[in-house]
Amino acid sequence: MESLTEEAMKSYLMNKVGPRQRLLSKIVEEVQEIIHKLTKEISYRDIRFQPISKSGYHNENIKVLAPAQFVITVPIKGLLGYKKSQSRRWRYYSMSGSKLFSPIRDPEKMYQWLEINQFLKTLQQWHENDVTMDGDIMPAKVIEVFLKLVEDSVKACNLSNEVSILENFGSLIRLIVETSEFQVEIELIPIIEVLNRWSDKAKWPRCFSRWPSREKIQCVKSLGFNLMARSSYHWQLGFDRAEYMLMEGIDDDGGCRKICYQVLRQMKEDVWCPGNKPVITSQHLQTILFWTCEKYPHSKDWRVFRKAFLRLVRKLYKCVNQHFLKHFFIKETNMFQYSSKNELDAVAQKLILFLKNPVLQQD
């Protein structure tokens, strides 16, 4: 174990972060191959779903939450020209289509309703009853259709030895994919990509914010957002492209933000929160980085690794200890809302020990 010197950091990057990157690159490539084959068959059976392309380690549809935990988004076709709903109305239907006496609750901050008439151009298939209810496109119905396609396509592609479908948990589709190294659990999410339009719910950038630059903000917002089928009635907002763009060129000023993030992620995976389904994921760490960049926007704040890294660890500890991490784009949302408090507390204790004796664990 070594203290947070520049030499220790470089050694850690070479001996720990580098091998992880190479391993994950191999795993992602294997998973991509399987998911490409699977989604190609799905798209052949139902043109409403696009196949996942094979595009190397940085595939915008694949998010690595942990080495054995991926999220893969499957873009939906045939819904173009998204526009905001002009009116608010109450819904009185159940998932089965029966009439309710009281209206369905309004969506939370990270969710929204989605009506078929919010799109200027639509495939006729999106008007069918298998995915709509009373003019709404229902994520639960989309998931039901998609799950059946996944099941049939696994058989059709002879992927039963590589892919296992886990028991459906709520409105989630989860797979186990066998790789040459270990099993990877994957959540498959059908998404609608809304391009060249920013979500009205995302009040970003914030007033007086000096990070990122105006040019980067315009670029990020032009990438739009996603609507993800992850619940029964409401579509969840996602900002994968925006987050990826924020990470791109994050150290163009010569800072060490990305290195700090990589070391933070490695320490999280090896020491603070290991395991196949950790309570803290790379998504949380990336959010920690974004908030810290916003608070410390100047180049001089990211010159010295030790100082910058400990700043990130302290921010992580504060959020984990309080069981509260604001989403970067929709700050009213707590990303730890449904996380195990006991697991978060266990991570907080490890972070305290590290902050008392900050050394990088090389073994």
Secondary structure, DSSP 4 states (H G I P E B T S, - for coil): -EES-HHHHHHHIIIIIHHHHHHHHHHHHHHHHHHHHHHHHHHHH-TTBPPPP---S--TTEEEEETTEEEEEEEB-SEEEE----------B-TTS-B-SSPPPPP-TTEE--BGGGEEEE-GGGGSTTTEETTEEPHHHHHHHHHHHHHHHHHHTT-TTTEEEPPPBTTBEEEEEE-SS-EEEEEEEEEEEE-S---TT---SPTT--SS-HHHHHHHHHT-EEEE--SSS-EEEE-HHHHHHHHTTTTTTS--HHHHHHHHHHHIIIIIS-SSS-SS-HHHHHHHHHHHHHHS-SGGGGS-HHHHHHHHHHHHHHHHHHT--B-SSSTTSBTTTTS-HHHHHHHHHHHHHHHHS-EE---
